[in-house]
């Protein structure tokens, strides 16, 4: 069987093009995975910082709630008992 040089060149070009396309897709996938891991790492670090801030705020809020309760009790004592509709004789 005789195969001309043009057919061999076409098959070689097709094989080279196929290898280049597969390598390009592989490179793209690897780069996308690396960027995704980098973004995930940054997001996790930011979420940890936000979580620590929220914990600190919860502690401050608990202290303020306790102080507010004390202030309410003090104001209620200053105002005295609620006025009655009927006065006692």
C-alpha positions as CSV (number, residue, x, y, z in Angstrom):
1,X,0.0,0.0,0.0
2,X,1.4,3.3,-1.0
3,X,0.7,6.5,1.1
4,X,1.7,9.8,-0.3
5,X,3.7,12.4,1.6
6,X,0.7,14.7,1.6
7,X,-1.4,12.2,3.5
8,X,1.4,11.6,6.1
9,X,1.9,15.3,6.5
10,X,-1.9,15.8,7.1
11,X,-2.0,12.9,9.6
12,X,1.1,14.3,11.4
13,X,-0.4,17.8,11.5
14,X,-3.6,16.4,12.9
15,X,-1.8,14.4,15.6
16,X,0.3,17.5,16.5
17,X,-2.8,19.7,16.7
18,X,-4.6,17.1,18.8
19,X,-1.7,16.9,21.2
20,X,-1.5,20.8,21.4
21,X,-5.3,21.0,22.2
22,X,-5.1,18.4,24.9
23,X,-2.1,20.1,26.4
24,X,-3.8,23.4,26.3
25,X,-6.9,22.1,28.1
26,X,-4.7,20.4,30.7
27,X,-2.8,23.6,31.3
28,X,-6.1,25.6,31.6
29,X,-7.6,23.1,34.1
30,X,-4.4,23.0,36.2
31,X,-4.3,26.8,36.3
32,X,-8.0,27.1,37.1
33,X,-7.5,24.6,40.0
34,X,-4.6,26.6,41.4
35,X,-6.5,29.9,41.3
36,X,-9.5,28.2,42.9
37,X,-7.3,26.9,45.7
38,X,-5.8,30.3,46.2
39,X,-9.2,32.0,46.3
40,X,-10.5,29.4,48.7
41,X,-7.5,29.9,51.0
42,X,-8.1,33.7,51.0
43,X,-11.8,33.2,51.7
44,X,-11.2,30.8,54.6
45,X,-8.7,33.3,56.2
46,X,-11.3,36.1,55.8
47,X,-14.0,34.0,57.3
48,X,-11.8,33.1,60.3
49,X,-11.2,36.8,60.9
50,X,-14.9,37.6,60.7
51,X,-15.7,34.7,63.0
52,X,-13.2,36.0,65.6
53,X,-14.7,39.4,65.3
54,X,-18.2,38.0,65.8
55,X,-17.1,36.1,68.9
56,X,-15.6,39.3,70.3
57,X,-18.8,41.2,69.6
58,X,-20.9,38.6,71.3
59,X,-18.8,39.0,74.4
60,X,-19.2,42.7,74.4
61,X,-22.9,42.4,73.7
62,X,-23.4,40.1,76.7
63,X,-21.6,42.6,78.9
64,X,-23.8,45.5,77.6
65,X,-26.9,43.5,78.1
66,X,-26.0,42.9,81.8
67,X,-25.3,46.6,82.3
68,X,-28.5,47.6,80.6
69,X,-30.5,45.3,82.9
70,X,-28.8,47.0,85.9
71,X,-29.7,50.4,84.5
72,X,-33.3,49.4,84.0
73,X,-33.5,48.2,87.6
74,X,-32.0,51.5,88.9
75,X,-34.4,53.6,86.9
76,X,-37.3,51.6,88.1
77,X,-36.2,52.2,91.7
78,X,-35.8,55.9,91.1
79,X,-39.3,56.2,89.6
80,X,-41.0,54.4,92.4
81,X,-44.1,52.3,92.2
82,X,-46.6,53.0,89.4
83,X,-49.3,55.4,90.3
84,X,-52.6,53.9,91.2
85,X,-56.0,55.0,89.8
86,X,-57.6,55.0,93.2
87,X,-55.9,56.7,96.2
88,X,-55.9,54.9,99.5
89,X,-57.6,56.9,102.4
